[in-house]
Structure formats: C-alpha cells, structure tokens
Amino acid sequence: MDAPPTRPARPATRISPGSSRTEPSPDAVLIRRTLQEIAPVADRVTSYFYALVFTRHPELRDMFPVAMDTQRDRLLKALLTAAEHIDDPGVLTSYLRRLGTGHRKYGTQPGHYPVVGEALIGALARYATATWGAEAEAAWVRAYTAISQTMIDAAAEDERTSPAWWHAEVVSHELRTQDIAVLTVRPDQPYPFLAGQYTSLETPWWPRVWRHYSFASAPRADGLLSFHVKAVPAGWVSNALVRHARPGDVLRLGPPAGSMVVDHTTDNGMLCLGGGTGIAPIKALIEDVAEHGERRPVEVFFGARSDGDLYDKDTLLGLQRSHPWLSVRPVVGEGLAGQLPQAVGEHGPWSSYDAFVSGPPAMIRSGVDELRRIGIPQDRIRYDAVGDLVGAAV
C-alpha cells in the first residue's frame, strides 16, 4: 500500500474563536511531539511497525511485495502524514479519500484497518518513550479512528461505481531511446481520467509492486492509454516495462489520480515545464486544450540532459506547427534541475499564466521555486510529484 504522491503540505492549524491567530488543536500538539521524537529513528519505527503487522496477522503478508524494500515505509508514512494534518479537514479529507480508493487495488478490506491501527500505536509506544503517555495515546487513537473511517467510507463509495483495478493489454511498445519506451494499452473496460493525471501500474513480472506513471495523451475515442517509461537503475517496474513488455502482455491499472489538469473555465495562458519523461502529461495537456478548441497561449519548455534524450521533440514540434497558440522550447543541459527553470526565467513575463510542472523531483522543486520567484502565485502552480515527493496536500 502506498500514498499517492502529491504537493508538499501546509502546516495543519485551526483558528480559535474570536481570534485571528491560528493555533494547533491539543491533539495536533501531542501528535507533532510524537512525530518529532520518532523522526531520528524512523527506520526502526518502520521495521517494528511491519513486524507487528506480520507477526500478529501473517495472512496479511501476501498483500505486500515479496521484497519490502520496494515500497519500504509508504504505508506508515501515509498514516503519519495524515495524522500530522489532522487539523486541516479540507486538505486531509481529499488526501484520505484518494488513499482509501487507491488502496482497493491491494485488496484492503475494512477489517484490515484495526490491525494496522494496533501496529501503529504499538510502534509509537515503543519508540516515542519521552512523549508517549495516556493523553498522547488517546490523541493518536482519535486521529487514527477518524483517518481510517474516512478511507473506509471512500472505498465503499468508490466500489459502487468503479473496479478496484483495470486489466490493460499492451497493444504497442515503441523503444524511443535505449532506455525510454512508449507503451500503449487497451483497458478491459472504460477508464475515465483527465488529461494531466497519472495512475498506478503493476506488471506481471513484479506482483504487488505498483509504480506511478502519467498518461501521455488526453482521453481518446478508442479508449487506448499511452505511457512514457524510462528504465532507471534498480527500477523493477520501469525496467520490466522497457525491456520485457510486449504486445499481448496484460498489466493492471489502479484508479486515476492527480490535480495537474486544465481549468477550462478560464482563458489564462499556460506555462508548462516538462523534464525527461515528465513531458508526457504536458503533451496530454496540449491535446486537451486543442480538443476544447481554445486559443489560449501555451508555452512549453521541454528539458533533457542531451539532445538525444529529447525523445518526443518531433511530436511536440509537429503540434506546434498545427497550433499557432503553442510554442515549444527544447532545453538541453546536464543540470536539468537548474537549467530548465533558468530558461523559463529568461523569457516571460509569466505572472498572468497558469503553470504546470512535471519531471524529476529535484526539477519540480527548483521549477516551483523559480515560478514563484518570477511572480506566479502558488495557487496557480500545478504539479503532481510522481516520485520521491510524498506530501499530504493538493
């Protein structure tokens, strides 16, 4: 089980009646003290947490990958992140509903939540010795009860309209570079999603190991889905998809997720930064704008370490020739995390644009910083960090 990667979260606070000052709730104070204490020993907390789950309920081991290091602390990290933001129901509810529906693909049932809760409390009690006590335990029990119920309710609601996963047959596999492939798959039933979103994907070679990939096109009339995959060192799923997947292979898809979508109620210009295979959702956004018949300016900066890594440049330049409102600027350089944002800053002004950022985590971080520096408000910068950035807010 893992947490959908999202934007970094804001601190959770509440506004006291009759006061303009924000204050954390008593439960949030206790929870944060616990989190601060266990932070230096997070690895030991994680190991102990899973040990409690599997020794008390060995039947749950089959729900997890054979090699636990492939997802390590994602389940525990998701729970701790949710607890930390217990004071922010607007953000927390959305986050937990995504977790609840996403966890259906693992076979998670309502009865599993008390098991996980017991292990969570046991691990915290074992390692938060200085801050743990009756009040802290009560705060965590209240938080986990609320967290788990939101996830259970979301999963039950989603079950009425959607499957836990979709089977998808590979219909084409195109190797664009030595380590980048474009896969097109056909789901076994309708798969609703929005351009700019991503999904989780499981291969038959590594059961129960799921990885996130963005859709590389807007929804199509034929129902086919495309993904751009780069094989990375020690990347079990990515290497399987690039090196071994062939037409006829059947993958599994989780539900769509992500907030990096076009707001069609405005005519704001769009500034898009795509690094490496992060150009995939940017390409989907371009198609989405074209299909809606809009004429808003769309400025795309496409970055890679070498010209050979600009694997989709011809496609993007073809779109530019077809749409006068689209401008594509390739950016090449080893320091992608710094050079791509720098190239954006050399043009503009962009203060009236909506921004979209997709690529490696370091590039997303530097890109968001640069966009804020040049005057684009935070609420008009959209990104979903499909990778190392795991937060709690949209």
Summary of the structure (lengths in Angstrom):
residues: 394
radius of gyration: 21.8
end to end distance: 19.6
largest distance: 66.6
contacts: 1317
relative contact order: 0.13
helix: 44%
strand: 19%
